[in-house]
Each structure stands twice: as structure tokens, then as C-alpha cells.
Amino acid sequence: MVSSSTKPVSASNPYGFSEEEWALRCELAACYQLIDLYGMSDLAATHISVRLPGDEHHFLLNPFGTLFDEITASSLIKVDINGKVIGAHAGLLNPAGFTIHSAIHMFDPSLSCVLHTHTRANNAIAMQKDGLLPLSQKAILLWDFLRYHDYEGISLDMDERERIVRDLGPDGRIVILRNHGALTVGQSIGEAFVWMYRLEAACRYQIDGLAGGRELNWLSEADVAHAAKQGRKALGIGGWAEAGKLEWPALVRKLERERGTTYRT
């Protein structure tokens, strides 16, 4: 697994984790803090995971009941693919979080990070039958990466995992969870975060535009298809604006300016 930053987020590891696990713990803690900093957290609900290297198929999640601005590298819990919490109390695991995240980690090991939110904007779009509309460049550039998953109640049924995987598909990066929220995935933490940030912006633009009471400028199918193809080429893996590749190190620097470095403890 390759870190999404250009250098380790933290060089200090006082807890005895492997160097690679500690670096991922620091990055994931930074992601939780950034989701909170950008107003996309929901008390102790929602979750972000990262897959750890190795044959154990372990991944890291937030301890249930901890607010995102309290998350630190050492506070993250380790979970196996069967839902067993490694070295911590089982009550720290959000069972819905396990269902959603294990589905993706079991499906494609290259998708190392899974990020789930319930924001005001993405819920508003998730409520609308037509979902995200091709009304802004921000939305259209996501078009080829966007998928939908129908509502099934709280994600506690293990058989929902196969439908989450089916709806994500082999090349999806963003899933609008109907009447629920949103999910993004990435080969790095930075990639998953930037997909979520871009989706959040697109959802807010749509809600604001629809609320304006003015006639909307609908684009032709040809224009949408052209811009969507540009988005696939630019934002996809290897693209000149690959999601998260350039932004993540700068986001970590911003976090440290705003909140310091306690997330690395």
C-alpha cells in the first residue's frame, strides 16, 4: 500500500506499531480531522477506514462514540474481515460501519480507503429521485465515477455487502446512498477524501441553483459527455489532476496550521 502523501505524516511512533501501520494511522486520523474541519462530520456517526498491509486483511476504523475532532492515530481500532476488534473492546465497533467498509475491502484490496458521510448537501441530493444533475462543471467531472445504491435501512445485514459492491462496480469511486448519504473510495486516503470534497461541492451547487428560482441552463448531452470524458481522463488514476495526489499533502499542512499535530498521538 502506497501512502498518499509525499512523505510520512508522522515520524514519531511511540506505540510500537509497524512503521507502515503508524503512517497510515496518522493519515487516517488526519482525514477524520479534515472531514470535521470541512463541516462533513455527523457527531459520532459515519466512518472512514483504511486497509492495512499484510495477509491478515485488517483495517482501521474510528472507535464508536468518539467525535471526529477527537480522533488520533492511536485511538483508531483495528478490525478483521469477520468483524472482530483486535486488541480492544468489541463495543467500540459501529456494526453498520463494519458492514459498509468490509464490503469494499473484501471486494477490491486496491481500494485501501473507504469514506462515508451524512452531510446536509449529500442527503438533500440522495432524497431527490434524479440524484446529482449535470448542471455544474463540478458535477459533470464526477459523472463517470458516480454510482447509486438503493436504501435498505441501517446497514446491519451482511448480505447488503454484495449489493454495495455490485452498485460500486469495477470503476466507480463515488456512491450516492439513496435517502442516506454518500460513500467514496480510493487507492489512497487522499483520493477518497478529495472525491468526497468534490461531491460535497457539487451537491451544494445543485441545491443552491435549484433554490434560486431562475431558469436553469441545461447542457446538451454532447457537452455533458465531452466534459465527463475530460473528468475521467483528468481525475482518474494517472491523470494530470489525479484526485488527491496534489491536494492531500497541502490538506495535511492546512490541518496542522488550523489544529496543530495532536492527531499524530
C-alpha positions as CSV (number, residue, x, y, z in Angstrom):
1,M,0.0,0.0,0.0
2,V,1.4,3.4,-1.0
3,S,0.9,6.4,1.2
4,S,-1.0,9.2,-0.5
5,S,1.4,11.9,0.9
6,T,4.8,12.7,-0.4
7,K,6.4,11.9,3.0
8,P,5.2,10.3,6.2
9,V,2.7,12.3,8.1
10,S,4.5,11.5,11.3
11,A,8.0,10.3,12.0
12,S,7.2,9.6,15.7
13,N,5.8,6.2,16.7
14,P,5.7,5.8,20.5
15,Y,3.1,2.9,20.5
16,G,5.1,0.0,18.9
17,F,3.1,-0.2,15.6
18,S,5.0,-1.1,12.5
19,E,6.3,2.0,10.6
20,E,3.8,1.4,7.8
21,E,0.8,1.0,10.1
22,W,1.7,4.1,12.1
23,A,2.0,6.2,9.0
24,L,-1.5,5.0,7.9
25,R,-2.9,5.6,11.3
26,C,-1.6,9.2,11.2
27,E,-3.0,9.8,7.7
28,L,-6.4,8.3,8.7
29,A,-6.6,10.4,11.8
30,A,-5.8,13.5,9.7
31,C,-8.6,12.5,7.4
32,Y,-11.1,12.3,10.3
33,Q,-9.9,15.7,11.5
34,L,-10.2,17.2,8.0
35,I,-13.7,15.8,7.5
36,D,-14.7,17.6,10.7
37,L,-12.7,20.8,9.7
38,Y,-14.7,21.0,6.4
39,G,-18.0,20.5,8.1
40,M,-18.7,17.0,6.9
41,S,-18.9,15.1,10.2
42,D,-22.1,13.9,11.9
43,L,-21.4,13.6,15.7
44,A,-20.2,10.1,16.2
45,A,-21.9,8.7,13.2
46,T,-20.3,7.8,9.8
47,H,-16.9,6.3,9.4
48,I,-13.6,6.2,7.4
49,S,-11.5,3.1,7.1
50,V,-8.1,2.2,5.7
51,R,-6.9,-1.3,4.8
52,L,-3.6,-2.3,6.5
53,P,-0.9,-4.1,4.5
54,G,-0.4,-7.9,5.0
55,D,-2.3,-11.1,4.8
56,E,-4.4,-10.6,7.9
57,H,-6.9,-8.4,6.0
58,H,-7.2,-5.9,8.8
59,F,-8.5,-2.4,8.5
60,L,-8.7,0.6,10.8
61,L,-11.9,2.4,11.9
62,N,-12.9,5.0,14.4
63,P,-14.0,3.9,17.8
64,F,-17.7,4.3,18.1
65,G,-18.8,7.2,20.2
66,T,-15.7,9.4,19.5
67,L,-16.2,12.7,17.7
68,F,-14.1,13.2,14.6
69,D,-12.2,16.1,16.1
70,E,-11.1,13.8,18.9
71,I,-9.7,11.1,16.7
72,T,-5.9,10.5,17.0
73,A,-3.7,7.9,15.4
74,S,-3.5,5.7,18.5
75,S,-7.3,5.8,19.2
76,L,-8.2,4.1,15.9
77,I,-9.4,0.5,16.3
78,K,-8.2,-2.5,14.2
79,V,-10.8,-4.8,12.8
80,D,-10.5,-8.1,10.9
81,I,-12.7,-9.2,7.9
82,N,-15.0,-11.1,10.3
83,G,-15.8,-8.1,12.4
84,K,-13.5,-9.0,15.3
85,V,-11.9,-6.0,17.0
86,I,-8.2,-6.7,17.5
87,G,-6.9,-5.7,20.9
88,A,-9.9,-3.6,22.0
89,H,-13.4,-3.9,23.4
90,A,-15.9,-5.1,20.8
91,G,-18.3,-2.4,21.8
92,L,-16.0,0.2,20.1
93,L,-17.1,-1.1,16.7
94,N,-20.0,0.5,14.8
95,P,-21.7,-2.5,13.2
96,A,-23.1,-0.5,10.3
97,G,-19.6,0.8,9.7
98,F,-18.3,-2.8,9.5
99,T,-20.9,-3.8,7.0
100,I,-20.2,-1.0,4.6
101,H,-16.4,-0.9,4.9
102,S,-15.8,-4.7,4.9
103,A,-17.8,-4.9,1.7
104,I,-15.4,-2.7,-0.2
105,H,-12.2,-4.1,1.5
106,M,-13.2,-7.7,0.7
107,F,-14.1,-6.8,-2.9
108,D,-11.0,-4.9,-4.0
109,P,-7.8,-4.8,-1.9
110,S,-6.5,-1.9,-4.1
111,L,-9.3,0.3,-2.7
112,S,-7.4,1.0,0.5
113,C,-9.7,3.8,1.8
114,V,-13.5,3.9,2.2
115,L,-15.1,7.2,3.4
116,H,-18.8,7.5,4.4
117,T,-20.6,10.7,5.3
118,H,-24.1,12.1,6.0
119,T,-23.9,15.7,5.1
120,R,-26.8,18.2,4.7
121,A,-26.0,18.6,1.0
122,N,-25.4,15.0,0.0
123,N,-28.6,13.9,1.9
124,A,-30.6,16.5,0.0
125,I,-29.3,15.1,-3.3
126,A,-29.8,11.5,-2.0
127,M,-33.5,12.4,-1.3
128,Q,-34.1,13.6,-4.9
129,K,-35.2,11.0,-7.4
130,D,-32.9,12.3,-10.2
131,G,-29.9,12.5,-7.8
132,L,-27.0,14.6,-8.9
133,L,-27.8,16.5,-12.1
134,P,-25.3,17.6,-14.8
135,L,-25.8,21.3,-14.0
136,S,-22.3,22.3,-12.9
137,Q,-18.8,21.5,-14.1
138,K,-18.1,20.2,-10.6
139,A,-20.8,17.6,-11.0
140,I,-20.1,16.7,-14.6
141,L,-16.4,16.0,-14.0
142,L,-17.6,13.3,-11.5
143,W,-20.0,11.8,-13.9
144,D,-18.1,8.7,-15.0
145,F,-17.2,7.9,-11.4
146,L,-20.7,8.3,-9.9
147,R,-22.9,5.4,-8.9
148,Y,-26.1,4.9,-6.7
149,H,-27.1,2.4,-4.1
150,D,-30.8,2.0,-3.0
151,Y,-31.8,2.4,0.6
152,E,-32.0,-0.8,2.7
153,G,-32.3,0.7,6.2
154,I,-29.4,0.8,8.6
155,S,-26.6,-1.2,7.1
156,L,-26.7,-4.2,9.5
157,D,-27.5,-7.1,7.1
158,M,-24.4,-8.8,5.9
159,D,-26.0,-9.7,2.6
160,E,-26.2,-6.0,1.7
161,R,-22.5,-6.1,1.1
162,E,-22.8,-7.8,-2.2
163,R,-25.2,-5.1,-3.4
164,I,-22.9,-2.3,-2.3
165,V,-20.1,-3.9,-4.3
166,R,-22.4,-4.5,-7.3
167,D,-23.5,-0.9,-7.3
168,L,-20.0,0.5,-6.9
169,G,-18.8,-1.6,-9.8
170,P,-15.3,-2.1,-11.0
171,D,-14.5,1.5,-11.8
172,G,-16.8,3.6,-9.5
173,R,-15.4,6.0,-7.0
174,I,-18.5,7.7,-5.6
175,V,-21.7,6.2,-4.4
176,I,-24.8,8.2,-3.5
177,L,-26.6,6.2,-0.9
178,R,-30.2,6.9,-1.6
179,N,-32.0,8.6,1.3
180,H,-28.9,8.1,3.4
181,G,-25.7,9.9,2.4
182,A,-22.6,9.2,0.3
183,L,-19.6,6.9,0.0
184,T,-16.3,7.4,-1.7
185,V,-13.4,5.0,-2.2
186,G,-9.8,5.4,-3.2
187,Q,-6.4,3.8,-3.6
188,S,-5.2,6.2,-1.0
189,I,-6.8,8.2,1.8
190,G,-6.2,11.4,-0.1
191,E,-8.0,10.1,-3.1
192,A,-11.1,9.1,-1.1
193,F,-11.1,12.5,0.7
194,V,-10.9,14.5,-2.4
195,W,-13.7,12.6,-4.1
196,M,-15.9,13.3,-1.1
197,Y,-14.9,17.0,-1.1
198,R,-15.7,17.3,-4.8
199,L,-19.1,15.5,-4.4
200,E,-20.0,17.8,-1.4
201,A,-19.3,20.9,-3.5
202,A,-21.3,19.6,-6.5
203,C,-24.3,18.8,-4.2
204,R,-24.2,22.2,-2.6
205,Y,-24.0,23.9,-6.0
206,Q,-27.1,21.9,-7.1
207,I,-29.2,22.7,-4.1
208,D,-28.3,26.4,-4.3
209,G,-29.0,26.5,-8.0
210,L,-32.4,24.8,-7.7
211,A,-33.3,27.2,-4.8
212,G,-32.6,30.3,-6.9
213,G,-36.0,30.4,-8.6
214,R,-34.4,31.2,-12.0
215,E,-34.4,29.2,-15.2
216,L,-31.6,26.7,-15.3
217,N,-29.1,26.4,-18.2
218,W,-29.3,22.7,-19.2
219,L,-26.4,21.5,-21.2
220,S,-26.6,19.2,-24.2
221,E,-26.0,15.5,-23.9
222,A,-22.9,16.0,-26.1
223,D,-21.5,18.7,-23.9
224,V,-22.1,16.6,-20.8
225,A,-20.5,13.5,-22.4
226,H,-17.4,15.6,-23.5
227,A,-16.8,17.1,-20.1
228,A,-17.4,13.7,-18.3
229,K,-14.7,12.2,-20.6
230,Q,-12.4,15.0,-19.6
231,G,-13.1,14.3,-16.0
232,R,-12.3,10.7,-16.3
233,K,-9.0,11.5,-18.0
234,A,-8.0,14.2,-15.6
235,L,-9.2,13.0,-12.2
236,G,-8.6,9.2,-12.6
237,I,-5.5,7.3,-11.6
238,G,-2.6,8.6,-13.6
239,G,-4.5,11.7,-14.7
240,W,-2.9,15.2,-14.7
241,A,-5.2,16.2,-11.8
242,E,-5.5,12.7,-10.2
243,A,-7.8,13.0,-7.2
244,G,-5.9,13.5,-4.0
245,K,-2.4,13.3,-5.4
246,L,-1.7,17.0,-5.3
247,E,-4.2,18.1,-2.7
248,W,-3.5,15.7,0.2
249,P,-0.1,17.0,1.4
250,A,-1.5,20.5,1.3
251,L,-4.6,19.5,3.2
252,V,-2.4,18.0,5.9
253,R,-0.4,21.2,6.1
254,K,-3.7,23.1,6.4
255,L,-4.9,20.8,9.2
256,E,-1.7,21.4,11.1
257,R,-1.9,25.1,10.8
258,E,-5.5,25.1,12.0
259,R,-5.4,22.4,14.7
260,G,-1.8,21.5,15.4
261,T,-0.3,18.0,15.4
262,T,-2.1,16.3,18.2
263,Y,-3.9,13.9,15.7
264,R,-0.5,12.2,15.4
265,T,-0.6,11.0,19.0
